[in-house]
Amino acid sequence: MSDKEGSGIGYGKTILFGEHFVVYGLPAIASALGSYTLAKVKVSRGSGWNVNDERPATPGYKKTKFDEAMQSIANVINHMKIDTKNQKLNITFGGDLYAASGVGASAAQCTSLARALNDAFSLGLNAEQINEAAYEGEKAYHGTPSGIDNTASTFGGLIWFVKNLSGGSNTMDLLKAPEKIPLVIANSGITASTTEVVADVKRLKDENPEKFKYLFTQYEQLAKQAKEALLKGEIPLIGDLMNKNHELLQEITVSGQINDKLVEICRNQGAIGAKMTGTGRGGLVIALADSESLQNKIALAVEKEGYEVWKTIIG
């Protein structure tokens, strides 16, 4: 048989605004990152499939996620109806997206695989169909995924996301920003359980309904302003709103001491805005820069404090 080959990419993502608030039906804004996972597929004689995972990753990440990753690959292959009885798929993952919690690494893996299979077998799938295949893969990681990660991974750019609390389909609008903005991602090295943190917030909300009603109103106004600022490329305003969003996340107790410390390091170096992203109480912090030189300065300061750091772009 003639050896078929294909490759494809899937972008990482970050939540710019709205983590935790999104659980209660308030809007969130996600952005694809410039960093991506690259999948390569080589078809050979034999049957089944094997994987060589060469992605850079947080120590222990790939081991922890191994079973989910294998299931997600099976999901994508089955969804795309690729025959693995009469041919063997040799799959390699690489790229410059650092696999860690909070950057959409699992979605990037699913999307890149769907694109590589599409390429190798000349299936002619469009971006929407690639997105559907990636969503099937994401189910292995998240049960019922929101779809935000695979959508950012497939289409790139910015996404305005609102969860439908009545169980209908979620709102996912692709937004177009006028320019790409430099971003620094700082890794605290601590992984918190999303389920636990979400449960804590719910308990606090039930205990202080009035306070949370006020915070939710504040956040909703902020999200609308952030959407406008991103569409217009108003970097100082985006940064200011990121800072305010971080304060609200502190109020609902999801920003840990380590997050606040990293935010402070970034702001002391002149970051336009900095906030925790994702689950919180550890995990990641993002900082906005208006130039490559400022991005380098912030990244260096974070590294000097002994934390892992990545440089990428959003928008």
C-alpha positions as CSV (number, residue, x, y, z in Angstrom):
1,M,0.0,0.0,0.0
2,S,1.2,3.6,-0.6
3,D,2.2,5.3,2.6
4,K,-0.2,8.2,3.3
5,E,1.0,11.1,5.5
6,G,-0.7,14.1,6.9
7,S,-0.2,16.9,9.5
8,G,-2.4,19.5,11.2
9,I,-2.3,22.0,14.0
10,G,-4.6,23.0,17.0
11,Y,-4.1,26.2,18.9
12,G,-4.0,26.6,22.7
13,K,-6.3,28.9,24.5
14,T,-6.6,31.1,27.5
15,I,-9.6,32.6,29.3
16,L,-9.2,36.4,29.2
17,F,-12.3,37.2,31.2
18,G,-15.0,35.3,33.1
19,E,-13.7,32.1,34.6
20,H,-16.0,30.9,37.4
21,F,-18.6,33.6,36.5
22,V,-19.3,31.6,33.3
23,V,-20.7,28.7,35.5
24,Y,-23.6,31.0,36.3
25,G,-24.6,32.0,32.8
26,L,-22.5,35.1,32.6
27,P,-20.4,35.7,29.5
28,A,-16.7,34.7,29.2
29,I,-14.1,35.7,26.6
30,A,-11.5,33.2,25.5
31,S,-8.7,33.7,23.1
32,A,-6.7,31.3,21.1
33,L,-3.0,31.5,21.7
34,G,-0.3,31.8,19.0
35,S,1.2,28.5,20.4
36,Y,-0.1,25.3,18.9
37,T,0.1,21.5,19.0
38,L,1.2,19.8,15.8
39,A,0.0,16.3,14.9
40,K,1.6,14.1,12.2
41,V,0.0,10.9,11.0
42,K,1.8,8.3,8.9
43,V,-0.1,5.3,7.6
44,S,1.7,2.0,7.4
45,R,1.0,-1.7,7.0
46,G,-0.5,-3.5,10.0
47,S,-3.5,-2.5,12.2
48,G,-4.4,-0.3,15.1
49,W,-2.5,2.9,16.0
50,N,0.4,4.1,18.2
51,V,1.3,7.4,19.6
52,N,4.6,9.3,20.2
53,D,3.9,12.3,22.4
54,E,6.8,14.8,22.0
55,R,4.9,17.9,23.3
56,P,6.7,20.0,25.9
57,A,4.8,19.6,29.1
58,T,4.5,20.3,32.9
59,P,6.3,17.4,34.6
60,G,3.7,14.6,35.2
61,Y,1.1,16.2,32.9
62,K,1.3,13.6,30.2
63,K,1.4,10.7,32.7
64,T,-1.7,12.0,34.6
65,K,-3.7,12.5,31.4
66,F,-2.5,9.4,29.6
67,D,-5.7,7.3,29.7
68,E,-7.8,10.3,28.8
69,A,-5.5,11.1,25.9
70,M,-5.7,7.6,24.5
71,Q,-9.5,7.6,24.8
72,S,-9.7,11.0,23.1
73,I,-7.6,9.7,20.2
74,A,-9.8,6.7,19.8
75,N,-12.9,9.0,19.9
76,V,-11.5,11.2,17.0
77,I,-10.5,8.2,14.9
78,N,-13.9,6.5,15.4
79,H,-15.9,9.8,14.8
80,M,-13.9,10.3,11.5
81,K,-14.6,6.6,10.5
82,I,-10.9,5.9,9.9
83,D,-10.2,2.2,9.2
84,T,-7.6,0.8,11.7
85,K,-8.2,-2.9,10.9
86,N,-6.4,-2.9,7.6
87,Q,-3.9,-0.2,8.2
88,K,-1.8,1.2,11.0
89,L,-1.8,4.9,12.1
90,N,1.5,6.2,13.5
91,I,0.7,9.4,15.3
92,T,3.2,12.0,16.6
93,F,2.4,15.1,18.6
94,G,4.8,18.0,18.9
95,G,4.6,21.8,18.5
96,D,5.3,24.7,20.8
97,L,2.2,24.7,23.0
98,Y,3.4,23.7,26.5
99,A,1.0,21.1,27.7
100,A,-0.3,22.2,31.1
101,S,-3.7,22.7,32.8
102,G,-5.5,25.8,31.7
103,V,-4.1,26.3,28.1
104,G,-6.5,24.0,26.3
105,A,-3.8,21.4,25.6
106,S,-6.3,18.6,25.3
107,A,-8.4,20.4,22.8
108,A,-5.3,21.4,20.8
109,Q,-4.3,17.7,20.7
110,C,-7.8,16.6,19.5
111,T,-8.0,19.4,16.8
112,S,-4.5,18.8,15.5
113,L,-5.2,15.1,15.2
114,A,-8.5,15.7,13.3
115,R,-6.7,18.0,10.9
116,A,-3.8,15.5,10.4
117,L,-6.3,12.7,9.6
118,N,-8.2,14.9,7.3
119,D,-5.0,15.7,5.5
120,A,-3.7,12.1,5.3
121,F,-6.9,10.7,4.0
122,S,-7.9,13.7,1.9
123,L,-11.4,13.8,3.5
124,G,-12.0,17.4,2.6
125,L,-13.6,18.3,5.9
126,N,-14.3,22.0,6.6
127,A,-13.4,23.8,9.9
128,E,-16.8,23.1,11.4
129,Q,-16.5,19.4,10.8
130,I,-12.9,19.4,12.2
131,N,-14.4,21.2,15.3
132,E,-17.0,18.5,15.7
133,A,-14.4,15.7,15.6
134,A,-12.3,17.6,18.2
135,Y,-15.4,18.0,20.4
136,E,-15.8,14.2,20.3
137,G,-12.2,13.9,21.4
138,E,-12.7,16.4,24.2
139,K,-15.5,14.2,25.7
140,A,-12.7,11.8,26.9
141,Y,-11.2,14.6,29.0
142,H,-14.3,16.5,30.2
143,G,-17.4,14.3,29.9
144,T,-19.6,17.0,28.5
145,P,-17.3,19.8,27.4
146,S,-18.5,23.3,26.9
147,G,-17.0,23.4,23.4
148,I,-15.1,26.6,24.0
149,D,-11.6,25.0,24.0
150,N,-12.0,23.1,20.8
151,T,-13.7,26.1,19.1
152,A,-10.7,28.3,20.0
153,S,-8.3,25.6,19.0
154,T,-10.0,25.1,15.5
155,F,-10.8,28.7,14.5
156,G,-8.2,30.8,16.4
157,G,-9.1,34.3,17.4
158,L,-11.4,35.4,20.2
159,I,-14.6,33.8,21.4
160,W,-17.6,35.3,23.3
161,F,-19.1,32.4,25.2
162,V,-22.3,32.2,27.3
163,K,-23.3,28.9,28.9
164,N,-27.0,28.0,28.4
165,L,-28.2,27.2,31.9
166,S,-31.4,25.5,30.6
167,G,-29.3,22.9,28.8
168,G,-29.8,24.2,25.2
169,S,-26.8,25.1,23.0
170,N,-24.3,27.6,24.3
171,T,-23.7,31.0,22.7
172,M,-20.3,31.0,20.9
173,D,-19.5,34.0,18.8
174,L,-16.2,34.3,17.0
175,L,-14.8,37.9,17.4
176,K,-12.2,39.5,15.2
177,A,-9.6,41.7,17.0
178,P,-7.6,44.2,14.9
179,E,-4.3,43.1,16.1
180,K,-2.4,40.3,17.9
181,I,-1.2,41.3,21.4
182,P,1.8,39.9,23.3
183,L,0.9,37.8,26.3
184,V,3.0,36.2,29.1
185,I,1.7,33.0,30.8
186,A,3.2,32.3,34.3
187,N,2.8,28.8,35.8
188,S,2.5,28.6,39.6
189,G,3.3,24.9,39.3
190,I,0.3,24.1,41.6
191,T,-2.8,22.3,40.2
192,A,-6.1,22.8,42.0
193,S,-9.2,20.7,41.5
194,T,-11.7,22.7,39.4
195,T,-14.6,20.7,40.9
196,E,-13.6,21.6,44.4
197,V,-13.0,25.3,43.7
198,V,-16.4,25.6,41.8
199,A,-18.1,23.9,44.8
200,D,-16.5,26.4,47.2
201,V,-17.7,29.4,45.2
202,K,-21.3,27.9,45.1
203,R,-21.3,27.5,48.9
204,L,-20.2,31.1,49.3
205,K,-22.8,32.3,46.9
206,D,-25.5,30.5,48.7
207,E,-24.3,32.1,52.0
208,N,-24.0,35.6,50.6
209,P,-26.6,36.0,47.8
210,E,-26.7,39.8,48.0
211,K,-22.9,40.2,47.8
212,F,-22.7,37.8,44.8
213,K,-25.6,39.5,43.0
214,Y,-23.6,42.7,43.2
215,L,-20.4,41.0,42.1
216,F,-22.2,39.4,39.2
217,T,-23.6,42.8,38.0
218,Q,-20.1,44.3,38.2
219,Y,-18.6,41.5,36.2
220,E,-21.3,41.5,33.5
221,Q,-20.6,45.2,32.8
222,L,-16.9,44.5,32.8
223,A,-17.3,41.7,30.2
224,K,-19.3,43.9,27.8
225,Q,-16.6,46.6,28.1
226,A,-13.9,44.0,27.5
227,K,-15.6,42.8,24.3
228,E,-15.7,46.3,22.9
229,A,-12.1,47.0,23.9
230,L,-10.9,43.8,22.3
231,L,-12.8,44.5,19.1
232,K,-11.2,48.0,18.9
233,G,-7.7,46.9,20.0
234,E,-7.7,49.3,23.0
235,I,-4.8,47.6,24.9
236,P,-4.7,50.0,27.9
237,L,-8.4,49.4,28.6
238,I,-8.1,45.7,28.1
239,G,-5.3,45.6,30.7
240,D,-7.3,47.8,33.1
241,L,-10.3,45.4,32.8
242,M,-8.1,42.4,33.3
243,N,-6.9,43.9,36.6
244,K,-10.5,44.6,37.7
245,N,-11.5,41.0,36.7
246,H,-8.7,39.7,39.0
247,E,-10.1,41.8,41.9
248,L,-13.5,40.2,41.4
249,L,-11.8,36.7,41.4
250,Q,-10.1,37.6,44.6
251,E,-13.5,38.6,46.1
252,I,-15.0,35.2,45.2
253,T,-11.9,33.5,46.8
254,V,-10.6,31.7,43.7
255,S,-7.3,33.6,43.4
256,G,-4.8,32.0,45.7
257,Q,-1.8,33.7,47.4
258,I,0.5,32.4,44.7
259,N,-1.7,33.9,41.9
260,D,-1.6,37.3,43.6
261,K,2.1,37.1,44.0
262,L,2.6,36.3,40.3
263,V,0.2,39.1,39.3
264,E,2.2,41.5,41.4
265,I,5.5,40.4,39.8
266,C,4.1,41.1,36.4
267,R,2.5,44.4,37.3
268,N,5.7,45.6,38.9
269,Q,7.5,45.0,35.6
270,G,4.9,47.2,33.8
271,A,2.3,44.7,32.6
272,I,-0.6,46.5,31.0
273,G,-2.9,44.1,32.9
274,A,-2.5,40.8,34.8
275,K,-4.9,38.3,36.3
276,M,-5.2,34.6,37.2
277,T,-6.8,32.5,34.5
278,G,-8.6,29.1,34.7
279,T,-9.3,27.3,38.0
280,G,-7.3,29.5,40.3
281,R,-5.7,28.8,43.7
282,G,-2.6,28.0,41.7
283,G,-2.5,27.2,38.0
284,L,-1.8,30.1,35.6
285,V,-1.5,33.8,35.6
286,I,-1.6,35.9,32.3
287,A,-0.1,39.3,31.8
288,L,-0.6,41.6,28.9
289,A,2.2,43.5,27.2
290,D,2.1,46.2,24.5
291,S,5.4,45.3,23.0
292,E,7.8,42.4,22.6
293,S,10.4,44.1,24.8
294,L,7.9,44.5,27.7
295,Q,6.8,40.9,27.2
296,N,10.5,39.8,27.5
297,K,11.0,41.9,30.6
298,I,8.0,40.4,32.4
299,A,8.9,36.9,31.4
300,L,12.4,37.3,32.7
301,A,11.2,38.6,36.1
302,V,8.9,35.7,36.5
303,E,11.7,33.2,35.6
304,K,14.0,34.9,38.1
305,E,11.5,34.1,40.9
306,G,11.7,30.5,39.9
307,Y,8.5,30.0,37.9
308,E,7.9,28.5,34.5
309,V,6.9,31.1,31.9
310,W,5.8,31.1,28.2
311,K,5.5,33.9,25.7
312,T,2.7,33.8,23.2
313,I,0.1,36.1,21.5
314,I,-3.7,36.5,21.8
315,G,-6.3,37.7,19.4
